[in-house]
Amino acid sequence: MDALSDLIRLLRLRTALLGNMAASGRWAIRMPLRTNPMFYFITQGRCWFQSNDGELVELQEGDYVLSARPIADVFFSEPGLDAVLSDAAFKAAHSVDGILRLGDPMEEPATRVFGGLIVCNAANVDLLLELLPRFIHVRTTDRIAARLRALVTIIREETTETRPGRDASLCRLIELMLIEMLRCESATWFSNVSVLGGLSDPQLARALAEMHADISRSWTVAELAERAGMSRSVFARRFSEAVGTGPVEYLLRWRMAFAKDALLHGGSTLDEIAAQVGYQSASAFSTAFRKRVGCPPSDYAANGLRLVHS
C-alpha cells in the first residue's frame, strides 16, 4: 500500500450527496457547515469562491474545487455581497426542478455549479482534515482538468439515471475523482503543508512508501532517513516542513487510523490488531489507543459504529 491508497481505503467513501445550482444577476450564498469534504465544478460561467474567510478565488467554467474543510464555503457573483445561508428552508423555497436558483429569477442563469458532499467514514475523516490542504483549486487549463471533467460528466450522468449498481458506481467514481486530485503530481500546484507535500518530494515519498508498506515495523528516524537518502537531521526537518508533523508522529497517526478501521470493520482479535499496527501486546496497544483516541479499544469497538453512520 502507499499513502494515497491507504487514505482512500480508510475513508471508506460512500455515495456523495449531489446537487446543482444556477445563478443570474447579483448573488451570494454560503454552504452549510460540513464535517465531510465537498467538491464543486463550474459547468457554466464564472463566480468567486471563498473558504472559511480566506482568500478570494475567481472560478471560471471548467474549474474544480475540492474543499477538505468546508466550514464556511461562500460563492459570489462578485466580492462584497452579503451571503444567504443555503439551509434546508432556503433550498426548499428556491429550488426549481431540483436545481437551486439564485439571483434574478427572470434572467437566464449565467453561472451553473455542480457539487456534492463526499460522505466518508467519520471514524477517519480527520485524516483528510489533518493531512490535506484546506482546499484545492484546479483550473480548466491545468493538466489534470480534462480527466476530472470526464469523471464529473459520468458522475452527473449516474445521478440522473436509475440504472442497477448506481450507488456502487458513484462510490467508485468519487474514489477515482479524489485519487486524481490527490496524486503527488498535483501537490506541486500549491505549497500547503500536508501529506501531499511529502509525496511531491521524491526522497520523502520513498520514506512514506516504506512506512505505509509496513506500519507495524518499529521505524526509527535514522532508518527512514537512510531510505530517503538523507542525513537524519535533514530528513527530520524536511519531513516536518513538508508534511506538518514529524515522521514518528505521522506513523502513530496512521497506526491509530488502521486500528480504528479494524475495530469497526474487521473480525480480528485485539491481539491480532495490536500486532498489525506494531504493538507487542494487546495491553500495550490498549494503553496507546486510550491515550490517542480517548477510550479503550473495546469501548470504541462497541460504540464506534455510530460514527460510521453519523
N, C-alpha and C positions, 0 to 999 in steps of 0.2 A: 504494500500500500504506500501511497505518497500523501503528503499533507492535504492536498486538494481533494483527493478521492476520499480520504478519511473524513474530512469536513462534510462533504456531500452525504456520505453514508450515515454519519451520526445525526445529521439534521432530519433524516427520515422525512423528506418532503412529501406533503400531501397536496391534493388538488388546490390550486390557487383560487381565490375569490376574485373574479374578474369583472371589469366594468368599462363603460365608455363615457366620455364627457365631450360635449360640443359647446363651443362658446363663440359669442359675437359681441362687438362693441367693447365697452369697458367693463371689466370684471376682475374679481379676485376671490380665491377660495382656499380654505385651509383644510387639509385632510385630518381626520380624527387621529388621536394618539394611538400608535400601534406598537406591539412588542415583537412583531414579526416583520421581516423586510418587505418593502414594496418595490415594484418596478413600474416605470412609466415609459410609454413610447409615443412620440409625437407623430401622428399619422397625417396631419394636415396643418399648415400654417406655422405659427410661431407663438411663443409666450416666454415669460420669465419664471424662474424657479428659485425658491429659497428653502434651505433645510435648517430648521431649528435656529432661526435668526442669524444664520451665517451669511456667506457671500451670495450675491445675486448672480444667477447663471442664465444667460439667454439660450433658449432652446429653439431649434429650427426643425422643420419637417424631416423626419428620419432620425432624429436624435433619440437617445435612450438614456434613462437614469435608473440606477439601482440604488435605493435608499435603504441602507442596512439599519439605520437608527431613525425611523420615521416618527420623531417626537412631535414635530410641528412643520410638516411639509406644506408649502404655500405655492400656488400658481397664480400669476398675474397676467393681465393683458399688458400692463405697464407698471413699473415700480411706483410705490407710494399710495396705492389704493388700499382701503380697509377691506380685509378679507372676511367672508362669511364662513362659518363652520359647516362642513359637509357632514352633518349628522343625519340620523335616520329621518327625522321630520323634514329637514331641508330636501333630502333626496326624494321623499315621497311627494313633496309639493312641486318639485322642479324636474321631474323625470317625464320624458315623452318617449313611448315605445321602448322603454328600458334604457334610454340614454339620458344622462344628466345634462340639462340645458342651462347655460349661464349667459348673463348679459342681456342684450336686447332680443326678445323672442320674435320680433318682426324681421330681423335680419337673418340672412343665410349664415350658418356658422362659418367663421373664418379659421377657427382652430379646433382641432379634434385630438383627444388624448385617449389612448387605450392603456389601461393599467390593471394592476392586481396586487392583492395581498398574498404573499407566498407563505403558506401555512407550514410551519416547521414543528418538529418535536420540541416542546417547551423545555424539556429537561436539558437540552444542549444548545438552544438558540443563543445562549450567552456566548458561545464560541464565535458566532458571527459578530456579535456586538463588540467583543474584546479584541478580535484578531483582524477585523476588516476596517477599511476606511468608512467614514460616516456616510458618504455617498460616492458613487462612481458615475461620471458623465461620459458617454460615448457619443461622439459627433458623427453625423451621417457620412463624413469624409474619412473617418478612421477605418483602418484595415478590417477590423472585426465587424463593422456595422452591417455589411451585406449578409453575413451569416446570422447575425441577430435578427435582421429584418425578415429573413426567410423563416426562422423559428417562430417569430411573433406572428407571421402570416398563418402558419399552420396552427398555432395556438388559438388564434381568432376563429379559424375555420372549425376547430374542435368545439369551441364554445357555442357555436350556432347550430350544431348538428347533434343529434342524439343517437349516434352510432354505437354498437356494442364496444365495450372497452374504453369508452370515452374518458372516464376518470383515470384509469391506468395510463392511457396515452398522455393525458395532461401532466400527470406526475413526472413521466419520463421527459417530456418536452421542457418542463420547468427545470428539471435537473440539468438538461443539456444547456439551457439558457444560462444558468448560473455558472456552469463549468466554462462556457465560452467567455463569460465576463471575468472570471477569476483566474484564468490561466496566467502563468507567470509572464508571458509576453505583455499582457495588459498592464502589469504593475509598473512598467516604465513610463506610463502616461501620467502618473501622479506620484507625489512624494509622501503620501500619508504613511505613517509608521504602522505596519501591520504585518501579518504573515506573508502578504504579497510582496512586501519589501524584502523579506528574506528569500522568497522564491525568485525574485528578479536578479539576485546576486548569485552567479554560478557557484561560487565557493560555499556560500551559506546554504544554497539549495542542496548541495551534496550532504551537508551535515543534517539538514532537515529530513532528507530522504533516508539517511541512516537511522535517525531516531524513529521515524514512522514505520520503517521496516521491522523494527524490534523495540517496541516501547517497554518491554519487560526487562530489558538489559539495564544494568546499573551504569549508565553512561557517565563518564566524567567529562569535564570541560576540556581537559587535555586530550582525551581520545577524540572528541568531536572536532577539536581544533586540528588534530593530525589528519582526520578525514577531509577536512576542508582545505588543508594545505596552508595553514596559518600558524602563527605562534599563539599560545594560549591567551595572552593578554589582548592581542589584536582581534582574535576571534570573539572573545567575550564582549569586547567593546562594540565591534561591528554588528554582532548579533543583536545586542540590546538596542543599538541605534536603529537598526532596520526593522526589527520585529516588535519592539516596545517592551520586551521583558527578557530576562536572562535565560540562557539555554536550560538550566536546571528547572527554573520555574515554569518555563514553557512545557517541558516534558511532564512535570507534575500535573499541569492543567489537562493535558491530553490523557494522562492515565486516569484521572478522575472522570473525564468525559466518557472514556471507554467503559469504566466501571459503572457509571450511571446507566449507560445504554444496556450493558449486560444484566444489571439488576432488574431493569424494566422489561427487557425483551428476550433475554436468553434463558436457558434452562440450566445454567451452570451453578454449581455449589459455590459457597463463599470461598472455600479453599481454592477452587479452580479459578475463580475471578481474581483472587489475590495473586496467584501465580501468573495469570495472563497480563496483569498490569505491573508486575515487578516487585511483589512483596513476598517475603519468605514464609509468612504465615497469615492465616485469616485474622489473627489478633492484631498483627502489625498493620494490616490493611484497614481493619475496622477503626483503629486509632487515627490513622491518617485520613480516612474518609470522613470521620466525625469532625475532625479539625477543619477540613476543607469545605465540606458541604453543610455541616451544622447538625447532622443527625447520624445515628448508626446506620450501616448498610441495611440491616433488617427492617428498620422503620422506613427507610427510603423505598425498599422493595415493596413493602406493604401499602404505603400511602402515595407512592410517587406516580402511580398510573393516572391519577387525576391531572398531573402535569401534561401528560401526552394528549389529553382530550380537552385541555383548557383553552 
